């Protein structure tokens, strides 16, 4: 498995697969073709169907810095992944000088047709059961396992990740107004945070948690800087959990950093053995994976054993199986933002449930990951980040119906 740095990336929203990945590809193509007069970029599959809402064309045009024609191939898909792109460079006579077929495979990572994903083999064990057996034999915790594999320098990255997460929450809690896009969606994080002050203890912690998740998700939807955890679309869940333990429960930064290491390991296992791409497996691979990561982190912070942590991670993913990716108008707003809020609550529930057990349960984490991948394969393409099915078919009709019913 690769470094957890590839799971916890810092970048701008709203989508790791639809903005961060294409931006990275555009940067590489521009460096390869510095004397091109102009470009054409063909977007296929999910990138074509939801690219407008995800700002794919905007980030590509801005990165290439020269005249660029975006061609939307709505009804076509390239063979390796739903998020396919073809970059073409042209000279002043409109003659094509270069072409590159490349894919954005989730979490900001890209892959072209001639190369396999680079495997740094930082982690010798590639499944949860193998890691557990290793720890049983050699002792240690998940975060210590990460540090040993990655080296102590991983803490520098994790501290930067934690700093970015905190900053995105603080910005989101302070910013009010309307998010960009056709939905004209109002930000809610600030009001939820204020309401948390005014509620009894029973509702207070939950409302704070919601406000933290909303803050990051709204910042992501507005193109702000966030951390892929494991994607931009699910970037609010893990920071919300960690910030709750830090701000409200006074856990130290060092404990948070160790919990981040464990969360990164969980995300790495899901990416290695299934997928974190909404275009490939639906939102279960984004919000489900994020919930699994956050549940593991919370259980560790609560003093859980490696077996209880494994149980919480399995539960966080298991109870998102079959979750579709169906963003309205192709924007990472509805239902994405609320899913982050509810995903953070479910992560905390999974941690509390696991911490009351002895860690023994019937369906293992590895089994759940395997089922998630198969479920994603079985989902029709209209439920995999194409905005052709599910809630996406409501569009503005859902809002218009609600307004009409209120008037009637």
ROMAR-518534 format. One line per 10 residues: number of its first residue (from 0); their letters; for each residue x, y, z of C-alpha. Coordinates in nm, 3 decimals, m for minus. Layout:
NUM> A> X,Y,Z; ... .
***
This chain:
0> XXXXXXXXXX> 0.000,0.000,0.000; 0.101,0.359,m0.065; 0.163,0.627,0.197; m0.137,0.764,0.383; m0.027,1.100,0.241; m0.214,0.989,m0.072; m0.533,0.958,0.133; m0.497,1.280,0.333; m0.419,1.539,0.066; m0.453,1.915,0.102 .
10> XXXXXXXXXX> m0.624,2.094,m0.187; m0.921,2.293,m0.304; m1.276,2.165,m0.345; m1.533,2.092,m0.450; m1.420,1.749,m0.572; m1.100,1.550,m0.546; m1.187,1.343,m0.853; m1.343,1.621,m1.062; m1.120,1.917,m0.974; m0.802,1.805,m0.797 .
20> XXXXXXXXXX> m0.738,1.513,m1.034; m0.804,1.709,m1.357; m0.595,1.999,m1.223; m0.303,1.766,m1.162; m0.340,1.619,m1.511; m0.358,1.966,m1.667; m0.040,2.072,m1.485; 0.148,1.770,m1.619; 0.020,1.818,m1.977; 0.108,2.187,m1.974 .
30> XXXXXXXXXX> 0.466,2.110,m1.867; 0.491,1.849,m2.143; 0.362,2.094,m2.405; 0.495,2.439,m2.308; 0.490,2.572,m2.668; 0.134,2.470,m2.754; m0.079,2.744,m2.907; m0.405,2.610,m2.766; m0.563,2.299,m2.619; m0.866,2.076,m2.643 .
40> XXXXXXXXXX> m0.978,1.863,m2.350; m1.236,1.589,m2.396; m1.421,1.484,m2.079; m1.595,1.147,m2.063; m1.845,0.967,m1.840; m1.894,1.111,m1.494; m1.653,1.397,m1.566; m1.875,1.508,m1.854; m2.206,1.453,m1.678; m2.122,1.638,m1.355 .
50> XXXXXXXXXX> m1.817,1.839,m1.459; m2.001,2.171,m1.486; m2.128,2.151,m1.130; m1.793,2.026,m1.005; m1.605,2.312,m1.182; m1.396,2.066,m1.386; m1.387,2.294,m1.690; m1.300,2.598,m1.477; m1.000,2.436,m1.310; m0.867,2.290,m1.638 .
60> XXXXXXXXXX> m0.894,2.622,m1.824; m0.733,2.810,m1.536; m0.446,2.561,m1.509; m0.364,2.537,m1.881; m0.358,2.920,m1.901; m0.413,2.924,m2.279; m0.718,2.903,m2.504; m0.884,2.573,m2.421; m1.187,2.410,m2.576; m1.374,2.176,m2.343 .
70> XXXXXXXXXX> m1.562,1.897,m2.522; m1.824,1.714,m2.317; m1.863,1.346,m2.413; m2.181,1.280,m2.216; m2.266,0.945,m2.375; m1.916,0.799,m2.398; m1.684,0.639,m2.147; m1.317,0.545,m2.171; m1.224,0.187,m2.072; m1.024,0.213,m1.749 .
80> XXXXXXXXXX> m1.242,0.438,m1.530; m1.560,0.650,m1.547; m1.352,0.967,m1.501; m1.167,0.966,m1.833; m1.001,1.262,m2.009; m0.816,1.323,m2.336; m0.582,1.623,m2.345; m0.483,1.750,m2.690; m0.221,2.014,m2.775; m0.232,2.216,m3.099 .
90> XXXXXXXXXX> 0.004,2.452,m3.279; m0.084,2.789,m3.436; m0.193,2.607,m3.756; m0.443,2.404,m3.558; m0.240,2.085,m3.607; m0.244,1.840,m3.318; 0.103,1.803,m3.169; 0.034,1.578,m2.873; m0.240,1.374,m2.706; m0.272,1.216,m2.362 .
100> XXXXXXXXXX> m0.541,0.982,m2.231; m0.559,1.003,m1.853; m0.801,0.912,m1.574; m0.890,1.076,m1.244; m0.935,0.771,m1.023; m1.045,0.931,m0.696; m0.893,1.121,m0.408; m0.700,1.347,m0.645; m0.498,1.058,m0.795; m0.454,1.014,m1.171 .
110> XXXXXXXXXX> m0.358,0.722,m1.395; m0.282,0.696,m1.766; m0.324,0.399,m1.997; 0.044,0.309,m2.020; 0.131,0.296,m1.652; 0.001,0.112,m1.352; m0.052,0.303,m1.028; 0.283,0.348,m0.854; 0.303,0.114,m0.557; 0.553,0.232,m0.301 .
120> XXXXXXXXXX> 0.493,m0.079,m0.089; 0.529,0.120,0.230; 0.296,m0.124,0.405; 0.378,m0.493,0.372; 0.033,m0.592,0.499; m0.257,m0.509,0.266; m0.560,m0.628,0.464; m0.692,m0.559,0.811; m0.662,m0.922,0.918; m0.294,m0.926,0.822 .
130> XXXXXXXXXX> m0.231,m0.604,1.013; m0.410,m0.741,1.320; m0.202,m1.061,1.303; 0.113,m0.852,1.271; 0.020,m0.643,1.575; m0.074,m0.953,1.776; 0.270,m1.096,1.705; 0.477,m0.780,1.739; 0.264,m0.562,1.966; 0.172,m0.200,1.911 .
140> XXXXXXXXXX> m0.124,0.007,1.799; m0.246,0.113,1.456; m0.084,0.455,1.478; 0.247,0.305,1.588; 0.224,0.066,1.292; 0.179,0.369,1.062; 0.472,0.555,1.214; 0.698,0.252,1.184; 0.606,0.201,0.818; 0.614,0.568,0.716 .
150> XXXXXXXXXX> 0.888,0.699,0.943; 0.858,0.975,1.200; 0.840,1.238,0.922; 0.477,1.137,0.867; 0.394,1.341,1.176; 0.498,1.660,0.994; 0.240,1.591,0.725; m0.029,1.493,0.976; 0.027,1.811,1.174; m0.017,2.012,0.855 .
160> XXXXXXXXXX> m0.332,1.813,0.777; m0.471,1.882,1.123; m0.388,2.252,1.089; m0.570,2.267,0.754; m0.871,2.082,0.896; m0.899,2.325,1.188; m0.867,2.625,0.959; m1.140,2.498,0.724; m1.375,2.451,1.022; m1.301,2.799,1.158 .
170> XXXXXXXXXX> m1.355,2.961,0.817; m1.674,2.767,0.765; m1.814,2.864,1.104; m1.750,3.233,1.037; m1.871,3.250,0.677; m2.237,3.311,0.603; m2.434,3.362,0.282; m2.509,3.160,m0.029; m2.297,2.889,m0.187; m2.206,2.925,m0.556 .
180> XXXXXXXXXX> m2.415,2.738,m0.811; m2.767,2.711,m0.941; m2.916,2.574,m0.619; m2.861,2.902,m0.429; m2.804,2.694,m0.116; m2.763,2.888,0.209; m2.473,2.805,0.439; m2.585,2.657,0.773; m2.268,2.593,0.974; m2.263,2.933,1.146 .
190> XXXXXXXXXX> m2.626,2.915,1.259; m2.588,2.557,1.384; m2.284,2.662,1.584; m2.474,2.949,1.744; m2.770,2.723,1.824; m2.538,2.478,1.998; m2.475,2.741,2.267; m2.845,2.766,2.337; m2.933,2.400,2.374; m2.928,2.155,2.662 .
200> XXXXXXXXXX> m2.640,1.911,2.702; m2.831,1.630,2.529; m2.848,1.820,2.200; m2.542,2.041,2.242; m2.267,1.798,2.142; m2.458,1.672,1.839; m2.525,2.025,1.719; m2.159,2.121,1.756; m2.065,1.809,1.558; m2.312,1.900,1.284 .
210> XXXXXXXXXX> m2.178,2.257,1.269; m1.819,2.135,1.231; m1.907,1.893,0.951; m2.118,2.155,0.775; m1.837,2.410,0.805; m1.586,2.197,0.614; m1.839,2.069,0.358; m1.961,2.420,0.282; m1.604,2.543,0.247; m1.542,2.255,0.007 .
220> XXXXXXXXXX> m1.855,2.336,m0.194; m1.730,2.695,m0.228; m1.388,2.577,m0.355; m1.205,2.642,m0.028; m0.897,2.456,0.095; m0.979,2.125,0.262; m0.824,1.785,0.324; m0.933,1.482,0.124; m1.048,1.242,0.393; m1.055,1.039,0.180 .
230> XXXXXXXXXX> m1.218,1.269,m0.083; m1.328,1.631,m0.106; m1.694,1.528,m0.119; m1.657,1.351,0.217; m1.405,1.592,0.367; m1.626,1.712,0.655; m1.668,1.391,0.854; m1.321,1.318,0.994; m1.239,1.684,1.079; m1.574,1.719,1.258 .
240> XXXXXXXXXX> m1.501,1.421,1.482; m1.143,1.529,1.555; m1.242,1.890,1.620; m1.517,1.780,1.861; m1.264,1.581,2.064; m1.009,1.864,2.048; m1.229,2.169,2.105; m1.511,2.032,2.316; m1.343,1.744,2.500; m0.993,1.902,2.527 .
250> XXXXXXXXXX> m0.793,1.618,2.372; m0.431,1.714,2.297; m0.302,1.774,1.946; m0.069,1.476,1.987; m0.361,1.240,2.051; m0.543,1.390,1.751; m0.237,1.334,1.530; m0.219,0.970,1.635; m0.590,0.931,1.561; m0.530,1.085,1.217 .
260> XXXXXXXXXX> m0.266,0.820,1.148; m0.514,0.544,1.230; m0.784,0.707,1.016; m0.541,0.731,0.725; m0.460,0.362,0.757; m0.830,0.272,0.741; m0.879,0.487,0.433; m0.572,0.331,0.274; m0.711,m0.019,0.323; m1.041,0.079,0.161 .
270> XXXXXXXXXX> m0.864,0.241,m0.134; m0.628,m0.057,m0.174; m0.896,m0.327,m0.164; m1.197,m0.146,m0.313; m1.232,0.219,m0.418; m1.291,0.568,m0.279; m1.424,0.699,m0.611; m1.792,0.798,m0.619; m1.789,0.753,m0.996; m1.681,0.391,m0.950 .
280> XXXXXXXXXX> m1.863,0.267,m0.636; m2.107,0.543,m0.541; m2.109,0.753,m0.227; m2.050,0.448,m0.008; m1.687,0.478,m0.121; m1.671,0.844,m0.014; m1.903,0.914,0.281; m1.895,0.547,0.383; m1.516,0.539,0.382; m1.495,0.873,0.564 .
290> XXXXXXXXXX> m1.734,0.748,0.832; m1.522,0.435,0.871; m1.206,0.642,0.910; m1.369,0.878,1.162; m1.521,0.592,1.361; m1.178,0.431,1.394; m1.022,0.761,1.503; m1.294,0.826,1.760; m1.265,0.475,1.904; m0.891,0.517,1.946 .
300> XXXXXXXXXX> m0.941,0.851,2.121; m1.192,0.683,2.353; m0.928,0.429,2.454; m1.044,0.143,2.236; m0.837,m0.167,2.161; m0.726,m0.249,1.807; m1.018,m0.494,1.789; m1.272,m0.234,1.896; m1.122,0.008,1.644; m1.156,m0.254,1.370 .
310> XXXXXXXXXX> m1.519,m0.311,1.475; m1.600,0.059,1.460; m1.436,0.095,1.119; m1.635,m0.200,0.986; m1.961,m0.059,1.126; m1.901,0.286,0.983; m1.867,0.143,0.634; m2.121,m0.138,0.669; m2.409,0.095,0.744; m2.342,0.300,0.433 .
320> XXXXXXXXXX> m2.345,0.002,0.193; m2.541,0.080,m0.122; m2.526,0.458,m0.074; m2.563,0.620,m0.415; m2.378,0.921,m0.551; m2.652,1.139,m0.701; m2.565,1.508,m0.661; m2.836,1.749,m0.769; m2.725,1.970,m1.061; m2.382,1.804,m1.043 .
330> XXXXXXXXXX> m2.292,2.025,m0.746; m2.119,1.890,m0.435; m2.399,2.036,m0.222; m2.723,1.834,m0.212; m2.720,1.572,m0.066; m2.343,1.582,m0.013; m2.322,1.849,0.257; m2.590,1.698,0.481; m2.445,1.350,0.426; m2.124,1.474,0.587 .
340> XXXXXXXXXX> m2.317,1.597,0.891; m2.506,1.271,0.932; m2.193,1.070,0.851; m2.009,1.235,1.138; m2.289,1.144,1.378; m2.291,0.787,1.252; m1.913,0.767,1.301; m1.951,0.870,1.664; m2.234,0.619,1.710; m2.017,0.342,1.562 .
350> XXXXXXXXXX> m1.735,0.432,1.801; m1.962,0.433,2.106; m2.119,0.105,2.000; m1.781,m0.063,1.948; m1.630,0.070,2.268; m1.904,m0.103,2.469; m1.820,m0.438,2.307; m1.521,m0.666,2.342; m1.439,m0.611,1.976; m1.572,m0.945,1.856 .
360> XXXXXXXXXX> m1.828,m0.935,1.575; m1.948,m1.147,1.284; m1.864,m0.951,0.966; m1.501,m0.835,0.954; m1.376,m0.504,0.818; m1.215,m0.683,0.523; m1.547,m0.854,0.443; m1.732,m0.522,0.447; m1.475,m0.363,0.214; m1.511,m0.656,m0.025 .
370> XXXXXXXXXX> m1.889,m0.627,m0.022; m1.869,m0.251,m0.075; m1.665,m0.299,m0.391; m1.906,m0.560,m0.525; m2.206,m0.343,m0.437; m2.047,m0.051,m0.620; m1.990,m0.270,m0.925; m2.356,m0.375,m0.916; m2.490,m0.019,m0.887; m2.625,0.110,m1.220 .
380> XXXXXXXXXX> m2.411,0.391,m1.361; m2.686,0.647,m1.305; m2.621,0.610,m0.931; m2.244,0.661,m0.962; m2.179,1.037,m0.982; m2.353,1.094,m1.313; m2.649,1.298,m1.183; m2.878,1.086,m1.400; m3.069,0.908,m1.124; m3.185,0.919,m0.763 .
390> XXXXXXXXXX> m3.205,1.255,m0.591; m3.034,1.420,m0.887; m3.348,1.374,m1.096; m3.535,1.600,m0.856; m3.319,1.899,m0.943; m3.496,2.225,m0.882; m3.829,2.045,m0.919; m3.798,1.928,m0.559; m3.763,2.285,m0.434; m4.039,2.411,m0.666 .
400> XXXXXXXX> m4.276,2.139,m0.543; m4.203,2.226,m0.181; m4.268,2.597,m0.244; m4.589,2.517,m0.432; m4.714,2.296,m0.148; m4.641,2.572,0.105; m4.834,2.826,m0.104; m5.127,2.588,m0.150 .
***
